[in-house]
Amino acid sequence: MIDRCRKRSLNSLGRIGLSRIFEKESMMRKGILFLTLLLLLSNTGLFSQAGMGNGRIKGEIRSETGVPVQGVKVTVVNLTYKQKFTSVSDKKGRWAVSGVAAGLYQISVSKEGFQEATIDFPLSLAKMLVHSLDITLRSEGSGPSEASPVGRPDPREAALSKLLQEGNALYAQQKYEEARIVFENLLKENTETYQIHINIGNCYVSTKQYDQAIAAYMEYLNKAAAKKTDLQGDAEAAGVLSAVGQAYMEKGDVERAKEYFQKAISVLPRDEILPYNVGVILLNQGDTENAIKYLRMAIEIKESWGAPHLRIGYAFLRAGEYTSAAEHLKRFLELSPDSPEAPQVRNQIPQIEDLAQKKK
């Protein structure tokens, strides 16, 4: 997996890539008002969040007669950070997730015709980075499925995890080209770990090679679609789609960017983070009208979240819709009174209301 994720997610996606700082912008209206706007999206970018690490959980899934079971959906959830990883067993029953940190995990497996199973799995990376969990699926009505942790290290898997650690360390040191080479070597050693295409794409984005980044992200999406069949509800895929959108935005291809942002939101239609991130990116690019559209989506999904009210308030201010701006900024203060941005917003609201009165 990866060491860069979208908030919750993509952070992802990886919360896709999505960290944006809006520059201060002066606004003067008829010589009356001077407002400084500072818009900051505190997101950690695609696939960079708590709960991510260098560990790997893998295993084999077999039926009660010992036959490998293909197409079993495996969901691995870090119970502390709620970070979710997914995999699907191949024709040999093998499955794996990478990029996990130490902690307590809940592993769920499901396939039509078999008993579903949920296992609590404590993961320690002190002695080894790779842990194995073999699962026996029983057919419906024949008793519960079983899981058996395998405690011995796999030397080859340990070597791959060491490469992942090396690549992540180089990336953290901003040695993006060197990190990319390590990730590509890792992919050659283990072609099944297709999530590494995300790492490669992130390296290309960091060196502003957007066409190559898009190609790497699309490679992940194509392989994920073939592996998982259905990407609907997949936070990882949504984060990557959003990252493709941002790469197109950096290239200046706004229409393609919007296309992929919308695809990301369609994959996770009830996730408020994606439309919020898209709205902030568009606002940063000066597309106020569409920024308002996406920020409204985020508010509709989670009205009690203060951040989109703040951003849409500033978007309405930029658009000259002062009454709406004041309403949303007031709502932001109600929801986030202790935010570091709250004092500035409190000072701005009376001036914005004054502009609204003058506009009538």
NORJOLIN-V817577 format. One record per backbone hydrogen bond with DSSP energy under -0.5 kcal/mol. NH is the residue of the N-H (numbers start at 1). CO is the residue of the C=O. Records with the same first field share a line. If there is no record, write none. Layout:
NH: CO  CO
This chain:
5: 47
6: 10  12
7: 11  15
9: 7
11: 6
12: 5  15
20: 41
22: 20  39
25: 37
27: 35
29: 33
30: 28
32: 29
33: 29
35: 27
37: 25  35
38: 36
39: 37
40: 38
41: 20
42: 40
43: 41
45: 15
46: 16
47: 10
48: 4  5
52: 49
53: 99
55: 100
56: 129
57: 97
58: 131
59: 95
61: 93
62: 60  135
63: 67
64: 137
66: 63
69: 61
70: 68
71: 89
73: 110
74: 87
75: 73  108
76: 85
77: 75  106
78: 83
79: 77  104
82: 78
85: 76
87: 74
89: 72
90: 94
93: 90
95: 59
97: 57
99: 55
100: 55
101: 51
103: 123
105: 121
106: 77
107: 105  119
108: 75  106
109: 117
110: 73
114: 111
115: 138
117: 109
119: 107
121: 105  119
123: 103
124: 122
131: 56  129
132: 150
133: 58
134: 148
135: 60
136: 146
137: 62  135
140: 113
142: 139
146: 136
148: 134
150: 132
151: 149
155: 153
158: 154
159: 155
160: 156
161: 157
162: 158
163: 159
164: 160
165: 161
166: 162
167: 163
168: 164
169: 165
170: 166
171: 167
172: 168
173: 169
174: 171
175: 170
176: 174
179: 175
180: 176
181: 177
182: 178
183: 179
184: 180
185: 181
186: 182
187: 183
188: 184
189: 185
190: 186
193: 190
194: 192
196: 193
197: 194
198: 195
199: 195
200: 196
201: 197
202: 198
203: 199
204: 200
205: 201
206: 202
207: 203  204
208: 205
209: 204
210: 208
213: 209
214: 210
215: 211
216: 212
217: 213
218: 214
219: 215
220: 216
221: 217
222: 218
223: 219
224: 220
225: 221
226: 222
227: 223
228: 224
229: 225
230: 228
233: 267
234: 231
235: 233
238: 234
239: 235
240: 236
241: 237
242: 238
243: 239
244: 240
245: 241
246: 242
247: 243
248: 244
249: 245
250: 246
251: 247
252: 248  249
253: 248
254: 252
257: 253
258: 254
259: 255
260: 256
261: 257
262: 258
263: 259
264: 260
265: 261
266: 262
267: 263
268: 264
269: 266
271: 268
272: 270
275: 271
276: 272
277: 273
278: 274
279: 275
280: 276
281: 277
282: 278
283: 279
284: 280
285: 281
286: 283
287: 282
288: 286
291: 287
292: 288
293: 289
294: 290
295: 291
296: 292
297: 293
298: 294
299: 295
300: 296
301: 297
302: 298
305: 302
306: 304
309: 305  306
310: 306
311: 307
312: 308
313: 309
314: 310
315: 311
316: 312
317: 313
318: 314
319: 315
320: 317
321: 316
322: 320
325: 321
326: 322
327: 323
328: 324
329: 325
330: 326
331: 327
332: 328
333: 329
334: 330
335: 331
336: 332
339: 336
342: 339
345: 341
346: 342
347: 343
348: 344
349: 345
350: 346
351: 347
352: 348
353: 349
354: 350
355: 351
356: 352
357: 353
358: 354
359: 355
360: 356  357
